Amino acid sequence: MIRKTFSMPDELGEHIDERVKTGGYGNDSEFIRDLLRRDMQRESGRAKFQKLIDEGLASGISNRTVEEIFQEALKKHEQRKKRA
């Protein structure tokens, strides 16, 4: 495990102290690790979403109408509901 040391404004330090007292964290490090894990998950989700956007843009313009696309989405949704 590596050790990092950093400085922060008093307000942030006080916030950490309060979260440790009331948020179910055993110490400052647990709170910071939880924040970092959540940030990593959010970034991973953002990257996946961006990949889907890029794929959609690269696929070009559809020759289907909005109504056709919507009806196909509804059909897929109904099929998934039946499997669940």
C-alpha contacts under 8 A as a table, 3 or more apart, distances in Angstrom:
res1	aa1	res2	aa2	distance
8	M	12	L	6.35
8	M	13	G	6.67
9	P	12	L	5.56
9	P	13	G	6.58
10	D	13	G	5.06
10	D	14	E	6.07
11	E	14	E	5.14
11	E	15	H	6.23
12	L	15	H	4.97
12	L	16	I	6.30
13	G	16	I	5.14
13	G	17	D	6.27
14	E	17	D	5.00
14	E	18	E	6.17
15	H	18	E	5.09
15	H	19	R	6.19
16	I	19	R	5.11
16	I	20	V	6.16
16	I	28	D	6.45
16	I	31	F	7.28
17	D	20	V	5.20
17	D	21	K	6.29
17	D	28	D	7.11
18	E	21	K	5.09
18	E	22	T	6.13
18	E	23	G	7.72
19	R	22	T	5.18
19	R	23	G	4.71
19	R	24	G	7.56
19	R	25	Y	7.16
19	R	31	F	7.57
20	V	23	G	5.45
20	V	24	G	6.26
20	V	25	Y	4.79
20	V	26	G	6.35
20	V	27	N	5.86
20	V	28	D	6.48
20	V	31	F	6.94
21	K	24	G	7.07
21	K	25	Y	7.34
22	T	25	Y	7.85
25	Y	28	D	7.43
25	Y	30	E	5.89
25	Y	31	F	5.90
26	G	30	E	6.39
26	G	31	F	7.99
27	N	30	E	5.54
27	N	31	F	6.73
28	D	31	F	5.25
28	D	32	I	6.30
29	S	32	I	5.09
29	S	33	R	6.00
30	E	33	R	5.15
30	E	34	D	6.13
31	F	34	D	5.14
31	F	35	L	6.34
32	I	35	L	5.07
32	I	36	L	6.21
33	R	36	L	5.05
33	R	37	R	6.15
34	D	37	R	5.16
34	D	38	R	6.21
35	L	38	R	5.19
35	L	39	D	6.16
36	L	39	D	4.99
36	L	40	M	6.17
37	R	40	M	5.06
37	R	41	Q	6.25
38	R	41	Q	5.08
38	R	42	R	6.13
39	D	42	R	5.06
39	D	43	E	6.06
40	M	43	E	5.10
40	M	44	S	6.09
41	Q	44	S	5.08
41	Q	45	G	6.23
42	R	45	G	5.13
42	R	46	R	6.10
43	E	46	R	4.94
43	E	47	A	6.08
44	S	47	A	5.14
44	S	48	K	6.27
45	G	48	K	5.13
45	G	49	F	6.14
46	R	49	F	5.07
46	R	50	Q	6.08
47	A	50	Q	5.06
47	A	51	K	6.18
48	K	51	K	5.09
48	K	52	L	6.43
49	F	52	L	5.15
49	F	53	I	6.32
50	Q	53	I	4.99
50	Q	54	D	6.12
51	K	54	D	5.08
51	K	55	E	6.15
52	L	55	E	5.06
52	L	56	G	6.14
53	I	56	G	5.07
53	I	57	L	6.20
54	D	57	L	5.14
54	D	58	A	6.09
55	E	58	A	5.08
55	E	59	S	6.14
56	G	59	S	5.18
56	G	60	G	7.23
57	L	60	G	5.95
62	S	65	T	7.91
64	R	68	E	6.09
64	R	69	I	6.67
65	T	68	E	5.17
65	T	69	I	6.39
66	V	69	I	5.15
66	V	70	F	6.06
67	E	70	F	5.00
67	E	71	Q	6.06
68	E	71	Q	5.16
68	E	72	E	6.22
69	I	72	E	5.19
69	I	73	A	6.27
70	F	73	A	5.07
70	F	74	L	6.24
71	Q	74	L	5.05
71	Q	75	K	6.18
72	E	75	K	5.05
72	E	76	K	6.25
73	A	76	K	5.16
73	A	77	H	6.13
74	L	77	H	4.99
74	L	78	E	6.20
75	K	78	E	5.19
75	K	79	Q	6.30
76	K	79	Q	5.08
76	K	80	R	6.27
77	H	80	R	5.18
77	H	81	K	6.27
78	E	81	K	5.05
78	E	82	K	6.34
79	Q	82	K	5.22
79	Q	83	R	6.53
80	R	83	R	5.17
80	R	84	A	6.32
81	K	84	A	5.21
